[in-house]
Amino acid sequence: MITARDDRRRTFETVPAGAAAVSWWGRAWVTALEEVSHDAARLARGRAYAEEGHVDAVTVTPGRIVAYVRGSRARPYRTELTLPAFAEAEWDELLEAVAADPGALAALLEREVPQSLAQSVLPGAGELVPHCSCPDFGRPPCKHAAALCYRAARLLDEDPFVLLLLRGRGERELLDELTRRNAAHAAREQPDATPGFPGVPARAALARTGLPPLPAPLPAPAAAGLPPAYPADPAAPDPLALDQLACDAAARALALLTTGEDPIAGLDLWQDAVRLASAHPTAGLTGTARTLYRDLARATGRTPTDLARAATAWRQGGRPALAALEEPWDPPAGPFDRARPALLAAGQGSFRPDRNRLTTHTRQLRLGRDGLWYCYEDRLGDNDWWPRGRPSADPVTALLG
C-alpha cells in the first residue's frame, strides 16, 4: 500500500530527451523562470547544459525540486527550485473545482493540465525561486538552475502530476480524493427515486437464495447435421476461394501460435502466390487446384508452369529455396572449391561451375544464400530445370537425397 508520505516524494533517474518543453504548461513553467532572468546568455548556457545531460537524477517533493548539476568543476552543484505548496483550504477549493468539472477531470486523467486550472497551479510572478551551491553570486538564476528548470519542464510535459506534487499532493492521494468527490457530486445529481419503483436493500439483493434445478438436456440428434451452404448468389464471392482463404488463415494462425512468427510477413505478391500454390502439389491436380493455379498465375503476370516450378521450389525449402530458383548470384570461391572435389570423389562426375550453380548433364546443384545446396533436374535434356529433393549443407547429400 502506498502511503501519503511515500506518494509525496518522487525521483526521476532519467528525464525525457530534449531541452525544449512541448506542452503549453511546460512552456509556461519555463516562462516563469525566464521572466525573472535578465541574462539571456545564462539561459542559453543552462539550455545547453540540459541538452547535454548535465542534470543528474531529479527529486520532487512538495514545494521543492532538487538535482545535482555538473558544471565546469569535477564536483556537481546542488541545485533546487522552490514553489509554494498550497494550504489545505486552497487544495479543498481546487479539488472541488476539478471534481465538479468533467472536462477538467478527464484532462487530468489523460495527464494534461486542464486550462481551467492554469492560473491556479502554474507558477505565478516570483513564485518559482532558484537556489544553487555554485559560486555564481550574480542575479539568479545561474546556468545550473536554468538547466534544472529546462529538465523539469520536460518532466512536466510527460506527467503534470509532478506539478501538483510540487504544490503539495501526490498522484495517488489526489486520484483517491477526486474519485470520492466525483462520486459525491454524481450522487447529488441523481434524481429522486420514482414512486412505485422502490429500491432493493443490498443485503436482500446479495442474500443467498435457492435456485431451481436445471432443465433436462435435449435428446441427441439422430445424425450430424450438414454445415451451412454459401448462398447461391451469382454476385457472391467464389465459395471455393473463400474456403481456400479460410484454410490459409487457419494455417497462419497455427503457425503464429506455435512459432510466434507470421509465415507471410514480408512476402511480396509473387512470393505469397507461390506459398499458396505450394499447398497443392502439381502431380494429380484437382479441378479446384488447377483453377487456383490459373488464377494465381494470372494475378501475378506469370504462367501456370512458372507457378508450378516455383511452388515445387517452395516445398523444397520455403523462401530461401525460391530465391535459389530465381536469383543467380556470385558466392565466394570456397564452397565451390570444396564441393567439386567432393562430388568427384563420390563418383558423381565432373560439374562445371556457373555463378552459384554446378551442372553436369541432367543434374544441377544451386548454392543458396543460406549456405544450403539445392538439387535440380533436367528430365528432358532441354535445359528445363526443376527442383528435386531436400536441400543440404553437403552437396553430395543434396544430390543423392
C-alpha positions as CSV (number, residue, x, y, z in Angstrom):
1,M,0.0,0.0,0.0
2,I,1.3,3.5,-0.9
3,T,1.0,5.9,2.0
4,A,0.6,9.7,1.5
5,R,4.2,10.2,2.7
6,D,5.5,7.7,0.1
7,D,3.4,9.4,-2.6
8,R,4.9,12.8,-1.9
9,R,8.4,12.0,-3.0
10,R,9.4,11.0,-6.5
11,T,12.8,10.6,-8.0
12,F,13.4,10.5,-11.8
13,E,16.7,8.8,-12.7
14,T,16.1,9.7,-16.4
15,V,14.4,12.7,-17.9
16,P,12.9,12.7,-21.5
17,A,15.3,13.9,-24.1
18,G,15.5,17.4,-25.4
19,A,15.6,20.7,-23.6
20,A,12.6,22.5,-25.1
21,A,9.2,22.0,-23.5
22,V,6.5,20.6,-25.7
23,S,3.2,21.1,-23.8
24,W,1.8,24.5,-23.1
25,W,2.1,24.0,-19.4
26,G,5.8,23.0,-19.8
27,R,6.4,26.2,-21.7
28,A,4.6,28.2,-19.1
29,W,6.9,26.7,-16.4
30,V,10.0,27.8,-18.3
31,T,8.5,31.3,-18.9
32,A,8.0,31.7,-15.1
33,L,11.8,31.4,-14.6
34,E,12.8,33.3,-17.7
35,E,10.7,36.3,-16.6
36,V,12.9,36.7,-13.5
37,S,16.2,36.5,-15.6
38,H,17.7,39.4,-17.4
39,D,20.7,37.4,-18.7
40,A,20.0,35.6,-22.0
41,A,23.5,34.2,-22.1
42,R,23.0,32.4,-18.8
43,L,19.7,30.9,-20.0
44,A,21.4,29.8,-23.2
45,R,24.2,28.0,-21.3
46,G,21.6,26.4,-19.0
47,R,19.6,25.2,-22.0
48,A,22.8,23.7,-23.4
49,Y,23.6,22.0,-20.1
50,A,20.1,20.4,-20.1
51,E,20.5,19.2,-23.7
52,E,24.0,17.8,-23.0
53,G,22.8,15.7,-20.0
54,H,24.5,17.7,-17.2
55,V,21.4,17.3,-14.9
56,D,21.5,14.1,-12.8
57,A,18.6,12.4,-11.1
58,V,15.7,14.8,-10.3
59,T,13.9,14.5,-6.9
60,V,10.5,16.2,-6.4
61,T,8.8,16.8,-3.1
62,P,6.1,19.3,-2.0
63,G,7.4,22.8,-2.7
64,R,10.9,21.7,-3.9
65,I,12.6,20.1,-6.9
66,V,16.3,19.2,-6.4
67,A,19.0,17.8,-8.6
68,Y,22.8,17.8,-8.9
69,V,24.0,19.6,-12.0
70,R,27.5,19.0,-13.3
71,G,29.3,22.2,-14.3
72,S,32.9,23.0,-15.2
73,R,34.2,21.6,-11.9
74,A,34.6,17.9,-11.1
75,R,32.1,18.1,-8.2
76,P,28.4,18.8,-9.2
77,Y,26.4,21.6,-7.6
78,R,23.3,21.1,-5.6
79,T,20.6,23.0,-7.4
80,E,16.9,23.4,-6.5
81,L,13.8,25.3,-7.5
82,T,11.2,26.1,-4.9
83,L,7.5,26.7,-5.4
84,P,5.0,27.5,-2.6
85,A,2.8,24.5,-1.7
86,F,-0.9,25.0,-1.3
87,A,-2.6,25.3,2.0
88,E,-5.4,22.9,2.9
89,A,-8.1,25.5,2.1
90,E,-6.5,26.1,-1.4
91,W,-6.4,22.3,-2.0
92,D,-10.1,21.9,-1.0
93,E,-11.1,24.7,-3.4
94,L,-9.0,23.2,-6.2
95,L,-10.2,19.6,-5.8
96,E,-13.8,20.7,-5.6
97,A,-13.5,22.6,-8.8
98,V,-11.9,19.6,-10.7
99,A,-14.5,17.1,-9.3
100,A,-17.4,19.3,-10.4
101,D,-15.9,19.8,-13.9
102,P,-16.0,16.5,-16.0
103,G,-13.7,18.1,-18.7
104,A,-11.1,19.1,-16.2
105,L,-11.2,15.7,-14.5
106,A,-10.9,13.9,-17.9
107,A,-7.9,16.1,-18.9
108,L,-6.2,15.4,-15.7
109,L,-6.7,11.6,-16.1
110,E,-5.2,12.0,-19.6
111,R,-2.2,13.5,-17.9
112,E,-2.8,17.0,-19.1
113,V,-3.2,20.2,-17.2
114,P,-6.8,21.5,-17.6
115,Q,-6.9,25.0,-19.0
116,S,-9.4,25.9,-16.2
117,L,-6.6,25.2,-13.6
118,A,-3.8,27.0,-15.4
119,Q,-3.9,30.2,-13.2
120,S,-4.2,28.1,-10.0
121,V,-1.4,25.5,-10.4
122,L,1.2,27.1,-12.7
123,P,3.9,29.3,-11.1
124,G,2.8,33.0,-10.7
125,A,5.1,36.0,-10.8
126,G,8.0,35.5,-8.4
127,E,6.8,32.1,-7.1
128,L,9.4,30.0,-8.7
129,V,12.7,30.7,-6.9
130,P,16.1,29.1,-7.9
131,H,18.9,28.2,-5.5
132,C,22.3,26.7,-6.3
133,S,25.6,25.9,-4.4
134,C,27.7,27.3,-7.2
135,P,29.9,30.4,-6.6
136,D,28.0,32.4,-9.2
137,F,26.7,35.3,-7.0
138,G,25.1,37.2,-9.8
139,R,21.4,37.7,-10.2
140,P,19.6,34.4,-10.3
141,P,19.0,32.1,-12.0
142,C,22.5,30.7,-12.6
143,K,23.1,28.4,-15.6
144,H,22.8,25.3,-13.3
145,A,19.3,26.4,-12.1
146,A,18.3,27.2,-15.6
147,A,19.4,23.7,-16.7
148,L,17.3,22.2,-13.9
149,C,14.3,24.3,-15.0
150,Y,14.5,23.1,-18.6
151,R,14.8,19.5,-17.4
152,A,11.9,19.9,-15.0
153,A,9.8,21.3,-17.9
154,R,10.3,18.1,-19.8
155,L,9.2,16.1,-16.8
156,L,6.0,18.2,-16.6
157,D,5.4,17.5,-20.3
158,E,5.3,13.8,-19.6
159,D,3.5,13.9,-16.2
160,P,1.6,17.0,-15.0
161,F,1.2,15.3,-11.6
162,V,4.8,16.4,-10.9
163,L,3.5,20.0,-10.9
164,L,0.7,19.0,-8.5
165,L,3.2,17.3,-6.3
166,L,5.2,20.5,-6.1
167,R,2.0,22.2,-4.9
168,G,1.8,19.6,-2.1
169,R,-0.2,16.5,-3.1
170,G,0.9,13.1,-4.6
171,E,-0.8,11.5,-7.5
172,R,-2.3,8.5,-5.6
173,E,-3.9,10.6,-2.9
174,L,-5.1,13.2,-5.5
175,L,-6.9,10.5,-7.5
176,D,-8.4,8.9,-4.5
177,E,-9.7,12.2,-3.3
178,L,-11.0,13.2,-6.7
179,T,-12.8,9.8,-7.0
180,R,-14.5,10.3,-3.7
181,R,-15.6,13.9,-4.5
182,N,-16.7,12.9,-8.0
183,A,-18.9,10.1,-6.6
184,A,-20.4,12.6,-4.1
185,H,-21.2,15.0,-7.0
186,A,-22.8,12.2,-9.0
187,A,-24.9,11.1,-6.1
188,R,-26.2,14.7,-5.5
189,E,-27.1,15.0,-9.2
190,Q,-29.2,11.7,-9.3
191,P,-32.9,12.4,-9.4
192,D,-35.1,11.1,-6.6
193,A,-36.3,7.5,-6.9
194,T,-39.5,7.3,-8.9
195,P,-42.6,6.4,-6.8
196,G,-43.7,2.8,-7.4
197,F,-40.2,1.6,-8.1
198,P,-38.6,1.2,-4.6
199,G,-35.0,0.2,-4.3
200,V,-33.8,-3.1,-3.0
201,P,-31.5,-3.2,0.0
202,A,-28.1,-4.5,-0.8
203,R,-28.4,-7.1,1.9
204,A,-31.6,-8.6,0.3
205,A,-30.1,-8.4,-3.2
206,L,-27.0,-10.3,-2.2
207,A,-28.7,-12.8,0.1
208,R,-28.3,-16.5,-0.9
209,T,-31.4,-18.0,-2.4
210,G,-32.3,-21.4,-3.6
211,L,-32.1,-21.9,-7.4
212,P,-34.5,-24.1,-9.4
213,P,-33.0,-27.3,-10.8
214,L,-31.5,-27.2,-14.3
215,P,-33.8,-28.5,-17.1
216,A,-33.2,-31.9,-18.6
217,P,-30.7,-31.9,-21.5
218,L,-32.1,-32.1,-25.0
219,P,-32.1,-35.5,-26.7
220,A,-29.1,-36.2,-29.0
221,P,-29.8,-35.8,-32.7
222,A,-30.1,-38.9,-34.9
223,A,-27.2,-37.8,-37.2
224,A,-24.8,-34.9,-37.5
225,G,-26.1,-32.0,-39.4
226,L,-24.6,-30.5,-42.6
227,P,-22.6,-27.3,-42.4
228,P,-24.4,-24.2,-43.8
229,A,-24.0,-23.7,-47.5
230,Y,-22.9,-20.4,-49.1
231,P,-25.8,-18.7,-50.8
232,A,-26.1,-19.4,-54.5
233,D,-25.8,-15.8,-55.5
234,P,-24.1,-15.0,-58.8
235,A,-22.7,-11.8,-57.3
236,A,-21.3,-13.5,-54.2
237,P,-17.6,-14.4,-53.9
238,D,-16.5,-17.8,-55.1
239,P,-17.2,-20.3,-52.3
240,L,-14.1,-22.3,-53.2
241,A,-12.0,-19.2,-53.0
242,L,-13.5,-18.4,-49.6
243,D,-12.7,-22.0,-48.5
244,Q,-9.1,-21.5,-49.6
245,L,-8.7,-18.3,-47.7
246,A,-10.3,-19.8,-44.6
247,C,-7.9,-22.8,-44.7
248,D,-4.9,-20.5,-45.2
249,A,-6.0,-18.2,-42.4
250,A,-6.2,-21.2,-40.1
251,A,-2.7,-22.4,-41.1
252,R,-1.3,-19.0,-40.5
253,A,-3.0,-18.8,-37.1
254,L,-1.5,-22.2,-36.2
255,A,2.0,-21.1,-37.3
256,L,1.7,-17.9,-35.2
257,L,0.5,-19.9,-32.2
258,T,3.4,-22.5,-32.4
259,T,6.3,-20.4,-33.6
260,G,5.4,-16.8,-32.8
261,E,6.1,-15.7,-36.4
262,D,3.7,-14.9,-39.3
263,P,4.7,-17.1,-42.3
264,I,3.7,-14.4,-44.8
265,A,5.4,-11.4,-43.1
266,G,7.4,-9.5,-45.7
267,L,6.3,-11.6,-48.7
268,D,5.6,-9.8,-51.9
269,L,2.7,-10.7,-54.2
270,W,4.6,-13.3,-56.2
271,Q,6.1,-15.0,-53.1
272,D,2.7,-15.2,-51.4
273,A,1.1,-16.7,-54.6
274,V,3.8,-19.3,-54.6
275,R,3.2,-20.1,-51.0
276,L,-0.5,-20.6,-51.6
277,A,0.1,-22.8,-54.6
278,S,2.7,-24.9,-52.8
279,A,0.0,-26.4,-50.6
280,H,-1.3,-28.2,-53.8
281,P,1.3,-30.5,-55.4
282,T,1.2,-30.2,-59.2
283,A,1.0,-34.0,-59.6
284,G,-2.6,-35.0,-59.9
285,L,-4.1,-31.5,-59.6
286,T,-7.8,-31.5,-58.9
287,G,-10.1,-29.1,-60.8
288,T,-10.2,-26.8,-57.9
289,A,-6.3,-26.7,-57.6
290,R,-6.0,-26.1,-61.4
291,T,-8.3,-23.1,-61.1
292,L,-6.3,-21.8,-58.2
293,Y,-3.0,-22.1,-60.2
294,R,-4.6,-20.4,-63.2
295,D,-6.0,-17.5,-61.1
296,L,-2.8,-17.0,-59.1
297,A,-0.7,-17.1,-62.3
298,R,-2.9,-14.5,-64.0
299,A,-2.9,-12.2,-60.9
300,T,0.9,-12.2,-60.8
301,G,1.6,-12.0,-64.5
302,R,3.2,-15.4,-64.7
303,T,2.4,-18.7,-66.5
304,P,0.9,-21.7,-64.6
305,T,4.2,-23.5,-65.5
306,D,6.2,-20.8,-63.8
307,L,4.0,-21.0,-60.8
308,A,4.2,-24.8,-60.6
309,R,8.0,-24.7,-60.8
310,A,8.2,-22.0,-58.1
311,A,5.7,-23.9,-55.9
312,T,7.9,-27.0,-56.2
313,A,10.9,-24.9,-55.0
314,W,8.9,-23.5,-52.1
315,R,8.0,-27.1,-51.0
316,Q,11.7,-27.8,-51.2
317,G,12.7,-25.1,-48.7
318,G,10.4,-22.1,-48.5
319,R,11.5,-18.6,-49.3
320,P,15.3,-19.4,-49.5
321,A,14.6,-22.2,-52.0
322,L,12.5,-19.8,-54.1
323,A,15.4,-17.4,-54.1
324,A,17.8,-20.2,-55.2
325,L,15.4,-20.8,-58.1
326,E,15.1,-17.2,-59.3
327,E,18.2,-15.3,-58.2
328,P,21.7,-16.3,-59.6
329,W,24.5,-14.8,-57.5
330,D,28.2,-14.9,-57.1
331,P,29.2,-16.8,-54.0
332,P,32.7,-16.9,-52.5
333,A,35.1,-19.4,-54.1
334,G,35.4,-21.6,-51.0
335,P,32.1,-23.6,-51.3
336,F,32.9,-24.5,-55.0
337,D,36.5,-25.4,-54.2
338,R,35.2,-27.9,-51.6
339,A,32.1,-29.1,-53.4
340,R,33.5,-30.1,-56.8
341,P,36.2,-32.4,-55.5
342,A,33.7,-33.9,-53.0
343,L,31.3,-34.7,-55.9
344,L,34.1,-36.2,-58.0
345,A,35.3,-38.3,-55.1
346,A,31.7,-39.6,-54.6
347,G,31.6,-40.8,-58.1
348,Q,29.1,-38.2,-59.3
349,G,31.2,-36.9,-62.2
350,S,32.7,-33.5,-63.0
351,F,30.4,-30.5,-62.5
352,R,31.0,-27.2,-64.4
353,P,30.5,-24.0,-62.3
354,D,28.5,-21.0,-63.4
355,R,27.9,-18.3,-60.7
356,N,26.2,-20.2,-57.8
357,R,25.4,-23.3,-59.9
358,L,27.2,-26.6,-60.6
359,T,25.9,-28.5,-63.6
360,T,26.5,-31.9,-65.2
361,H,24.3,-33.3,-67.9
362,T,20.8,-33.5,-66.4
363,R,21.6,-32.7,-62.8
364,Q,22.4,-29.4,-61.2
365,L,23.2,-28.0,-57.7
366,R,22.5,-24.4,-56.7
367,L,24.1,-22.8,-53.7
368,G,21.6,-20.7,-51.8
369,R,22.4,-17.6,-49.9
370,D,21.5,-19.6,-46.7
371,G,24.6,-21.8,-47.4
372,L,22.5,-24.8,-48.5
373,W,22.8,-26.8,-51.7
374,Y,19.6,-27.2,-53.7
375,C,19.3,-30.0,-56.3
376,Y,17.7,-29.6,-59.7
377,E,17.0,-32.0,-62.6
378,D,16.5,-31.5,-66.3
379,R,14.5,-34.6,-67.3
380,L,14.2,-33.9,-71.0
381,G,17.6,-32.5,-71.6
382,D,16.3,-29.2,-72.9
383,N,17.7,-27.0,-70.1
384,D,14.3,-27.0,-68.3
385,W,15.5,-27.3,-64.6
386,W,13.1,-28.4,-61.8
387,P,13.8,-28.5,-58.1
388,R,14.2,-32.0,-56.6
389,G,14.7,-33.3,-53.1
390,R,15.6,-31.6,-49.9
391,P,18.5,-29.0,-49.5
392,S,21.6,-29.9,-47.5
393,A,24.8,-28.2,-46.4
394,D,26.6,-31.1,-48.1
395,P,26.5,-31.1,-51.9
396,V,26.7,-34.9,-52.2
397,T,23.8,-35.4,-49.7
398,A,21.7,-32.8,-51.6
399,L,22.4,-34.5,-54.9
400,L,21.6,-38.0,-53.7
401,G,18.9,-37.2,-51.2
